């Protein structure tokens, strides 16, 4: 049996995310190997947080139109939808895109949206691997991520940094 393409494996993983919910990704991270593979290639880490960040990055940067809207709703990537029930997300996607029946949406439009999003993830991965990153690229990515933190998230970051420095025998502001 021939090995399936990365895109096909990503579609399978995206179906798992759709069915189980993005907010539970940490519980089933081992069940999405293709997404973990791409996260490892692009971020150097394949944990649930980085897989979710990968999905959000590709969604924000590359998804557009009706299929982009469908993916944002289905996978809980749209703001305010992360913890919603997967059945409710499917119904909302069908309604937003003008389908009178969830079953009609589920049969082909949902499959097309997942395939398109898998292609976007695959393209993102290939472009990332083929691009030459400047030496300070990771630092710039980290700084941009910090800029997007809410006040609560920023406070948690500081708390974790302080704990890390304390565990490693350094003061927070020591050089």
Protein Blocks (a to p, Z undefined) as FASTA:
>chain_A
ZZddfklmmmmmmmmmmmnopklmmmmmmmmmmlmmmmmmmnopacfklmmmmmmmmmmm
mggcjklmmmmmmnopaghilmpcfklmmmmmmmmnopabfklmmmmmmmmmmmmmmmmm
mmmmmmmmmpccdfklmmmmmmmmmmmpcfklmmmmmmmmmmmmmmnopafkbZZ
